[in-house]
Amino acid sequence: MKQDFDESRNYDDAASEAIELGNRLADRDQEANVWDIADGLLAGAVQYWLYSRQPCGDPFCEECEAVNSAEKRLSEILALTQELAKDSEYYHSPTDVNVGTA
């Protein structure tokens, strides 16, 4: 059970740190383009995620099976990104072009 708590805490801490870093960078330079900051944070997160998912080298390793090729890693990160985006409170915006009005 302790492992589940630690994993959840690490996840929450990492997500919070990324958000805080983005806010600090934007606050440091009022002229900064927040899209550029967000793109840089995403690039770093993708780099770290891909680094952390390197297969062990054993072609029969069951634990690495889902990430044992570049194509599989890309598929995994795209699925995870889509899930995280849809779970975000910012996924839908009141100014989205496909928002209906009554």
SEMAR-77371 format. One record per residue: residue number from 1; residue in three letters; x, y, z of N, C-alpha, C in turn. Coordinates in Angstrom, 1 decimal, decimal comma, padded with zeros to 4 digits, always signed. Layout:
N
@num NUM residu ALA n_px X n_py Y n_pz Z ca_px X ca_py Y ca_pz Z c_px X c_py Y c_pz Z
...
REM end
This chain:
102
@num 1 residu MET n_px +000,8 n_py -001,2 n_pz +000,0 ca_px +000,0 ca_py +000,0 ca_pz +000,0 c_px +000,8 c_py +001,3 c_pz +000,0
@num 2 residu LYS n_px +002,0 n_py +001,3 n_pz +000,7 ca_px +002,8 ca_py +002,4 ca_pz +000,7 c_px +003,3 c_py +002,8 c_pz -000,7
@num 3 residu GLN n_px +003,6 n_py +001,8 n_pz -001,5 ca_px +004,0 ca_py +002,1 ca_pz -002,9 c_px +002,9 c_py +002,9 c_pz -003,6
@num 4 residu ASP n_px +001,7 n_py +002,5 n_pz -003,5 ca_px +000,6 ca_py +003,2 ca_pz -004,2 c_px +000,6 c_py +004,7 c_pz -003,8
@num 5 residu PHE n_px +000,7 n_py +004,9 n_pz -002,5 ca_px +000,7 ca_py +006,3 ca_pz -002,0 c_px +001,9 c_py +007,1 c_pz -002,5
@num 6 residu ASP n_px +003,1 n_py +006,5 n_pz -002,5 ca_px +004,3 ca_py +007,2 ca_pz -003,0 c_px +004,1 c_py +007,5 c_pz -004,5
@num 7 residu GLU n_px +003,6 n_py +006,5 n_pz -005,3 ca_px +003,4 ca_py +006,8 ca_pz -006,7 c_px +002,4 c_py +007,9 c_pz -007,0
@num 8 residu SER n_px +001,3 n_py +007,9 n_pz -006,2 ca_px +000,4 ca_py +009,0 ca_pz -006,4 c_px +001,0 c_py +010,3 c_pz -006,0
@num 9 residu ARG n_px +001,7 n_py +010,3 n_pz -004,9 ca_px +002,4 ca_py +011,6 ca_pz -004,5 c_px +003,4 c_py +012,1 c_pz -005,5
@num 10 residu ASN n_px +004,2 n_py +011,1 n_pz -006,0 ca_px +005,2 ca_py +011,5 ca_pz -007,0 c_px +004,5 c_py +012,1 c_pz -008,2
@num 11 residu TYR n_px +003,4 n_py +011,5 n_pz -008,7 ca_px +002,6 ca_py +012,0 ca_pz -009,8 c_px +002,1 c_py +013,4 c_pz -009,5
@num 12 residu ASP n_px +001,5 n_py +013,6 n_pz -008,4 ca_px +000,9 ca_py +014,9 ca_pz -008,0 c_px +002,0 c_py +015,9 c_pz -007,9
@num 13 residu ASP n_px +003,1 n_py +015,6 n_pz -007,2 ca_px +004,2 ca_py +016,5 ca_pz -007,1 c_px +004,8 c_py +016,9 c_pz -008,4
@num 14 residu ALA n_px +005,0 n_py +016,0 n_pz -009,3 ca_px +005,5 ca_py +016,3 ca_pz -010,6 c_px +004,6 c_py +017,2 c_pz -011,4
@num 15 residu ALA n_px +003,3 n_py +016,9 n_pz -011,4 ca_px +002,3 ca_py +017,8 ca_pz -012,1 c_px +002,3 c_py +019,2 c_pz -011,5
@num 16 residu SER n_px +002,3 n_py +019,3 n_pz -010,2 ca_px +002,3 ca_py +020,6 ca_pz -009,5 c_px +003,5 c_py +021,4 c_pz -009,8
@num 17 residu GLU n_px +004,7 n_py +020,7 n_pz -009,8 ca_px +005,9 ca_py +021,4 ca_pz -010,1 c_px +005,9 c_py +022,0 c_pz -011,5
@num 18 residu ALA n_px +005,4 n_py +021,2 n_pz -012,5 ca_px +005,4 ca_py +021,7 ca_pz -013,9 c_px +004,5 c_py +022,9 c_pz -014,0
@num 19 residu ILE n_px +003,4 n_py +022,9 n_pz -013,3 ca_px +002,5 ca_py +024,0 ca_pz -013,4 c_px +003,1 c_py +025,3 c_pz -012,7
@num 20 residu GLU n_px +003,8 n_py +025,0 n_pz -011,6 ca_px +004,4 ca_py +026,1 ca_pz -010,9 c_px +005,6 c_py +026,7 c_pz -011,7
@num 21 residu LEU n_px +006,3 n_py +025,8 n_pz -012,4 ca_px +007,4 ca_py +026,3 ca_pz -013,2 c_px +006,9 c_py +027,2 c_pz -014,4
@num 22 residu GLY n_px +005,8 n_py +026,7 n_pz -015,0 ca_px +005,2 ca_py +027,5 ca_pz -016,1 c_px +004,8 c_py +028,9 c_pz -015,5
@num 23 residu ASN n_px +004,2 n_py +028,9 n_pz -014,4 ca_px +003,7 ca_py +030,2 ca_pz -013,8 c_px +004,9 c_py +031,1 c_pz -013,4
@num 24 residu ARG n_px +006,0 n_py +030,5 n_pz -012,9 ca_px +007,2 ca_py +031,3 ca_pz -012,6 c_px +007,8 c_py +031,9 c_pz -013,8
@num 25 residu LEU n_px +007,9 n_py +031,1 n_pz -014,9 ca_px +008,5 ca_py +031,6 ca_pz -016,1 c_px +007,6 c_py +032,7 c_pz -016,7
@num 26 residu ALA n_px +006,3 n_py +032,6 n_pz -016,7 ca_px +005,4 ca_py +033,6 ca_pz -017,2 c_px +005,5 c_py +034,9 c_pz -016,3
@num 27 residu ASP n_px +005,6 n_py +034,7 n_pz -015,0 ca_px +005,7 ca_py +035,9 ca_pz -014,1 c_px +007,0 c_py +036,6 c_pz -014,2
@num 28 residu ARG n_px +008,1 n_py +035,8 n_pz -014,5 ca_px +009,4 ca_py +036,4 ca_pz -014,7 c_px +009,5 c_py +037,4 c_pz -015,9
@num 29 residu ASP n_px +008,7 n_py +037,1 n_pz -016,9 ca_px +008,8 ca_py +037,9 ca_pz -018,1 c_px +007,4 c_py +038,2 c_pz -018,6
@num 30 residu GLN n_px +006,9 n_py +039,3 n_pz -018,2 ca_px +005,5 ca_py +039,7 ca_pz -018,5 c_px +005,2 c_py +039,7 c_pz -020,0
@num 31 residu GLU n_px +006,3 n_py +039,8 n_pz -020,9 ca_px +006,1 ca_py +039,8 ca_pz -022,3 c_px +006,2 c_py +038,4 c_pz -022,9
@num 32 residu ALA n_px +006,4 n_py +037,4 n_pz -022,1 ca_px +006,6 ca_py +036,0 ca_pz -022,5 c_px +005,3 c_py +035,5 c_pz -023,2
@num 33 residu ASN n_px +005,5 n_py +034,7 n_pz -024,2 ca_px +004,3 ca_py +034,1 ca_pz -024,8 c_px +004,1 c_py +032,8 c_pz -024,1
@num 34 residu VAL n_px +002,9 n_py +032,7 n_pz -023,4 ca_px +002,6 ca_py +031,5 ca_pz -022,6 c_px +002,5 c_py +030,3 c_pz -023,4
@num 35 residu TRP n_px +002,2 n_py +030,4 n_pz -024,7 ca_px +002,1 ca_py +029,2 ca_pz -025,6 c_px +003,6 c_py +028,7 c_pz -025,7
@num 36 residu ASP n_px +004,5 n_py +029,6 n_pz -025,9 ca_px +005,9 ca_py +029,1 ca_pz -026,0 c_px +006,4 c_py +028,4 c_pz -024,7
@num 37 residu ILE n_px +006,0 n_py +029,0 n_pz -023,6 ca_px +006,3 ca_py +028,4 ca_pz -022,3 c_px +005,7 c_py +027,0 c_pz -022,2
@num 38 residu ALA n_px +004,4 n_py +026,9 n_pz -022,5 ca_px +003,7 ca_py +025,6 ca_pz -022,5 c_px +004,3 c_py +024,6 c_pz -023,4
@num 39 residu ASP n_px +004,7 n_py +025,0 n_pz -024,6 ca_px +005,3 ca_py +024,1 ca_pz -025,6 c_px +006,7 c_py +023,6 c_pz -025,1
@num 40 residu GLY n_px +007,4 n_py +024,5 n_pz -024,4 ca_px +008,7 ca_py +024,1 ca_pz -023,8 c_px +008,5 c_py +023,1 c_pz -022,7
@num 41 residu LEU n_px +007,5 n_py +023,3 n_pz -021,9 ca_px +007,3 ca_py +022,4 ca_pz -020,8 c_px +006,8 c_py +021,0 c_pz -021,3
@num 42 residu LEU n_px +006,0 n_py +021,1 n_pz -022,4 ca_px +005,6 ca_py +019,8 ca_pz -023,0 c_px +006,7 c_py +019,1 c_pz -023,6
@num 43 residu ALA n_px +007,6 n_py +019,8 n_pz -024,3 ca_px +008,8 ca_py +019,2 ca_pz -024,9 c_px +009,6 c_py +018,5 c_pz -023,9
@num 44 residu GLY n_px +009,9 n_py +019,2 n_pz -022,8 ca_px +010,6 ca_py +018,6 ca_pz -021,7 c_px +010,0 c_py +017,3 c_pz -021,1
@num 45 residu ALA n_px +008,7 n_py +017,4 n_pz -020,9 ca_px +007,9 ca_py +016,3 ca_pz -020,4 c_px +007,9 c_py +015,1 c_pz -021,3
@num 46 residu VAL n_px +007,8 n_py +015,4 n_pz -022,6 ca_px +007,8 ca_py +014,3 ca_pz -023,6 c_px +009,2 c_py +013,6 c_pz -023,6
@num 47 residu GLN n_px +010,3 n_py +014,5 n_pz -023,5 ca_px +011,6 ca_py +013,9 ca_pz -023,5 c_px +011,8 c_py +013,0 c_pz -022,3
@num 48 residu TYR n_px +011,4 n_py +013,5 n_pz -021,1 ca_px +011,6 ca_py +012,7 ca_pz -019,9 c_px +010,8 c_py +011,4 c_pz -019,9
@num 49 residu TRP n_px +009,5 n_py +011,5 n_pz -020,4 ca_px +008,7 ca_py +010,3 ca_pz -020,5 c_px +009,3 c_py +009,3 c_pz -021,4
@num 50 residu LEU n_px +009,8 n_py +009,7 n_pz -022,6 ca_px +010,4 ca_py +008,8 ca_pz -023,5 c_px +011,7 c_py +008,2 c_pz -022,9
@num 51 residu TYR n_px +012,5 n_py +009,0 n_pz -022,2 ca_px +013,7 ca_py +008,5 ca_pz -021,5 c_px +013,3 c_py +007,4 c_pz -020,5
@num 52 residu SER n_px +012,2 n_py +007,7 n_pz -019,8 ca_px +011,8 ca_py +006,7 ca_pz -018,7 c_px +011,2 c_py +005,5 c_pz -019,2
@num 53 residu ARG n_px +010,9 n_py +005,4 n_pz -020,5 ca_px +010,2 ca_py +004,2 ca_pz -021,1 c_px +011,1 c_py +003,4 c_pz -022,0
@num 54 residu GLN n_px +012,4 n_py +003,6 n_pz -021,8 ca_px +013,3 ca_py +002,8 ca_pz -022,6 c_px +013,2 c_py +001,3 c_pz -022,2
@num 55 residu PRO n_px +013,1 n_py +000,4 n_pz -023,2 ca_px +012,9 ca_py -001,0 ca_pz -022,9 c_px +014,3 c_py -001,5 c_pz -022,4
@num 56 residu CYS n_px +014,2 n_py -002,6 n_pz -021,6 ca_px +015,4 ca_py -003,2 ca_pz -020,9 c_px +016,3 c_py -003,9 c_pz -021,9
@num 57 residu GLY n_px +015,8 n_py -004,2 n_pz -023,1 ca_px +016,7 ca_py -004,9 ca_pz -024,0 c_px +016,3 c_py -006,4 c_pz -024,2
@num 58 residu ASP n_px +015,6 n_py -007,0 n_pz -023,2 ca_px +015,2 ca_py -008,4 ca_pz -023,3 c_px +013,9 c_py -008,4 c_pz -024,2
@num 59 residu PRO n_px +014,0 n_py -009,0 n_pz -025,4 ca_px +012,9 ca_py -009,0 ca_pz -026,3 c_px +011,6 c_py -009,8 c_pz -025,8
@num 60 residu PHE n_px +011,8 n_py -010,6 n_pz -024,7 ca_px +010,7 ca_py -011,3 ca_pz -024,1 c_px +010,2 c_py -010,7 c_pz -022,8
@num 61 residu CYS n_px +010,7 n_py -009,6 n_pz -022,5 ca_px +010,3 ca_py -008,9 ca_pz -021,2 c_px +008,9 c_py -008,5 c_pz -021,3
@num 62 residu GLU n_px +008,0 n_py -009,1 n_pz -020,4 ca_px +006,6 ca_py -008,7 ca_pz -020,4 c_px +006,3 c_py -007,3 c_pz -020,0
@num 63 residu GLU n_px +007,2 n_py -006,8 n_pz -019,0 ca_px +007,0 ca_py -005,5 ca_pz -018,5 c_px +007,3 c_py -004,4 c_pz -019,6
@num 64 residu CYS n_px +008,2 n_py -004,7 n_pz -020,5 ca_px +008,6 ca_py -003,7 ca_pz -021,5 c_px +007,8 c_py -003,9 c_pz -022,8
@num 65 residu GLU n_px +006,9 n_py -004,9 n_pz -022,9 ca_px +006,2 ca_py -005,2 ca_pz -024,2 c_px +005,5 c_py -004,0 c_pz -024,8
@num 66 residu ALA n_px +004,9 n_py -003,2 n_pz -023,9 ca_px +004,0 ca_py -002,1 ca_pz -024,4 c_px +004,9 c_py -001,0 c_pz -025,0
@num 67 residu VAL n_px +006,2 n_py -001,0 n_pz -024,7 ca_px +007,0 ca_py +000,2 ca_pz -025,1 c_px +008,3 c_py -000,3 c_pz -025,7
@num 68 residu ASN n_px +008,3 n_py -001,5 n_pz -026,3 ca_px +009,6 ca_py -002,1 ca_pz -026,8 c_px +009,9 c_py -001,7 c_pz -028,3
@num 69 residu SER n_px +009,2 n_py -000,7 n_pz -028,8 ca_px +009,6 ca_py -000,1 ca_pz -030,1 c_px +009,2 c_py +001,4 c_pz -030,0
@num 70 residu ALA n_px +009,8 n_py +002,2 n_pz -030,9 ca_px +009,5 ca_py +003,6 ca_pz -031,0 c_px +008,0 c_py +003,8 c_pz -031,3
@num 71 residu GLU n_px +007,5 n_py +003,0 n_pz -032,2 ca_px +006,0 ca_py +003,1 ca_pz -032,6 c_px +005,1 c_py +002,8 c_pz -031,4
@num 72 residu LYS n_px +005,5 n_py +001,8 n_pz -030,6 ca_px +004,7 ca_py +001,5 ca_pz -029,4 c_px +004,8 c_py +002,6 c_pz -028,4
@num 73 residu ARG n_px +006,0 n_py +003,1 n_pz -028,2 ca_px +006,1 ca_py +004,2 ca_pz -027,2 c_px +005,3 c_py +005,4 c_pz -027,6
@num 74 residu LEU n_px +005,3 n_py +005,8 n_pz -028,9 ca_px +004,5 ca_py +006,9 ca_pz -029,5 c_px +003,1 c_py +006,6 c_pz -029,2
@num 75 residu SER n_px +002,6 n_py +005,4 n_pz -029,5 ca_px +001,2 ca_py +005,1 ca_pz -029,3 c_px +000,8 c_py +005,3 c_pz -027,8
@num 76 residu GLU n_px +001,7 n_py +004,8 n_pz -026,9 ca_px +001,4 ca_py +004,9 ca_pz -025,5 c_px +001,3 c_py +006,4 c_pz -025,1
@num 77 residu ILE n_px +002,3 n_py +007,2 n_pz -025,5 ca_px +002,3 ca_py +008,6 ca_pz -025,0 c_px +001,1 c_py +009,4 c_pz -025,6
@num 78 residu LEU n_px +000,7 n_py +009,1 n_pz -026,9 ca_px -000,4 ca_py +009,7 ca_pz -027,5 c_px -001,7 c_py +009,4 c_pz -026,7
@num 79 residu ALA n_px -001,9 n_py +008,1 n_pz -026,4 ca_px -003,1 ca_py +007,7 ca_pz -025,7 c_px -003,1 c_py +008,3 c_pz -024,3
@num 80 residu LEU n_px -002,0 n_py +008,4 n_pz -023,6 ca_px -001,9 ca_py +009,0 ca_pz -022,3 c_px -002,2 c_py +010,5 c_pz -022,4
@num 81 residu THR n_px -001,6 n_py +011,1 n_pz -023,4 ca_px -001,8 ca_py +012,6 ca_pz -023,5 c_px -003,3 c_py +012,9 c_pz -023,8
@num 82 residu GLN n_px -003,9 n_py +012,1 n_pz -024,6 ca_px -005,3 ca_py +012,3 ca_pz -024,9 c_px -006,2 c_py +012,1 c_pz -023,6
@num 83 residu GLU n_px -005,9 n_py +011,1 n_pz -022,9 ca_px -006,6 ca_py +010,8 ca_pz -021,6 c_px -006,4 c_py +012,0 c_pz -020,6
@num 84 residu LEU n_px -005,2 n_py +012,5 n_pz -020,5 ca_px -004,9 ca_py +013,6 ca_pz -019,6 c_px -005,6 c_py +014,8 c_pz -020,0
@num 85 residu ALA n_px -005,6 n_py +015,1 n_pz -021,3 ca_px -006,2 ca_py +016,3 ca_pz -021,8 c_px -007,7 c_py +016,3 c_pz -021,6
@num 86 residu LYS n_px -008,3 n_py +015,1 n_pz -021,9 ca_px -009,8 ca_py +015,1 ca_pz -021,7 c_px -010,2 c_py +015,1 c_pz -020,2
@num 87 residu ASP n_px -009,3 n_py +014,7 n_pz -019,3 ca_px -009,6 ca_py +014,8 ca_pz -017,9 c_px -009,3 c_py +016,2 c_pz -017,3
@num 88 residu SER n_px -008,7 n_py +017,1 n_pz -018,1 ca_px -008,3 ca_py +018,4 ca_pz -017,6 c_px -009,6 c_py +019,3 c_pz -017,5
@num 89 residu GLU n_px -009,6 n_py +020,2 n_pz -016,5 ca_px -010,7 ca_py +021,1 ca_pz -016,4 c_px -010,6 c_py +022,2 c_pz -017,5
@num 90 residu TYR n_px -009,5 n_py +022,2 n_pz -018,2 ca_px -009,3 ca_py +023,2 ca_pz -019,3 c_px -009,6 c_py +022,6 c_pz -020,7
@num 91 residu TYR n_px -010,0 n_py +021,3 n_pz -020,7 ca_px -010,2 ca_py +020,7 ca_pz -022,0 c_px -011,3 c_py +021,4 c_pz -022,8
@num 92 residu HIS n_px -012,4 n_py +021,8 n_pz -022,2 ca_px -013,4 ca_py +022,5 ca_pz -022,9 c_px -013,3 c_py +024,0 c_pz -022,4
@num 93 residu SER n_px -013,5 n_py +024,9 n_pz -023,4 ca_px -013,5 ca_py +026,3 ca_pz -023,1 c_px -014,8 c_py +026,9 c_pz -023,5
@num 94 residu PRO n_px -015,3 n_py +027,9 n_pz -022,8 ca_px -016,5 ca_py +028,6 ca_pz -023,2 c_px -016,3 c_py +029,3 c_pz -024,5
@num 95 residu THR n_px -015,1 n_py +029,5 n_pz -025,0 ca_px -014,9 ca_py +030,2 ca_pz -026,2 c_px -014,6 c_py +029,3 c_pz -027,4
@num 96 residu ASP n_px -014,7 n_py +028,0 n_pz -027,1 ca_px -014,5 ca_py +027,0 ca_pz -028,2 c_px -015,5 c_py +027,3 c_pz -029,4
@num 97 residu VAL n_px -015,0 n_py +027,1 n_pz -030,6 ca_px -015,9 ca_py +027,4 ca_pz -031,7 c_px -017,1 c_py +026,5 c_pz -031,9
@num 98 residu ASN n_px -017,0 n_py +025,3 n_pz -031,2 ca_px -018,0 ca_py +024,3 ca_pz -031,4 c_px -019,0 c_py +024,3 c_pz -030,2
@num 99 residu VAL n_px -018,9 n_py +025,4 n_pz -029,4 ca_px -019,8 ca_py +025,5 ca_pz -028,2 c_px -021,2 c_py +026,1 c_pz -028,7
@num 100 residu GLY n_px -022,2 n_py +025,4 n_pz -028,5 ca_px -023,5 ca_py +025,9 ca_pz -028,9 c_px -024,1 c_py +026,9 c_pz -027,9
@num 101 residu THR n_px -024,9 n_py +027,8 n_pz -028,5 ca_px -025,6 ca_py +028,8 ca_pz -027,6 c_px -027,1 c_py +028,6 c_pz -027,9
@num 102 residu ALA n_px -027,8 n_py +028,8 n_pz -026,8 ca_px -029,3 ca_py +028,6 ca_pz -026,9 c_px -030,0 c_py +029,9 c_pz -026,7
REM end
